[in-house]
């Protein structure tokens, strides 16, 4: 297949990733970059393994453009939730965000914009989602 791709190194890298089951190690590098972008304006996405070498500077602005579709989905879901439950946003007096994604500045800005009258609260960001799933496991039976 590499030959048919015109010897495209990106295609060779993809084959290497798949053939050597490197998806999780790439995910770890992506996750590290996302965590850094939660508290910094820039991060370097760095990955080096089995001839694959990626070293890219990623800005929060660029990252925000990548997740824009997801932010819109969160916003749409929030609209739907409030509407279905007849909740007036001005009557909400407390918000608690959790999970690693809640640390992303664009996610925080979405909630700050939607609920400017509320101070956002968060905690146990990297364990609480797993705990919640464990506690609610009986719902999936």
JOTACOR-V592193 format. One record per pair of residues at least 12 apart in sequence whose ideal C-beta (glycine too) atoms are under 7 Angstrom apart, sorted by the first residue. I is the first residue (numbers start at 1). J is the second residue. Records with the same first field share a line. If there is no record, write none. Layout:
I: J / J
This chain:
1: 15
2: 15
13: 52
16: 50 / 51 / 52
17: 52
20: 50
22: 49
25: 49
26: 47
29: 45 / 46 / 47
33: 45 / 58
37: 58 / 60 / 63
38: 103 / 104 / 105
41: 59 / 60
42: 57 / 58 / 59
43: 58
44: 56 / 57
45: 58
60: 105
64: 106
67: 106
71: 106 / 107 / 110
74: 110
75: 110
78: 114
89: 114 / 115
90: 117
92: 115 / 118
93: 118
94: 118 / 121
95: 111 / 115 / 118 / 120 / 121
96: 121 / 122
97: 111 / 120 / 122
98: 122 / 123 / 124 / 125 / 128 / 129
99: 125 / 128 / 129
100: 125 / 126
102: 122 / 125
103: 125
108: 120
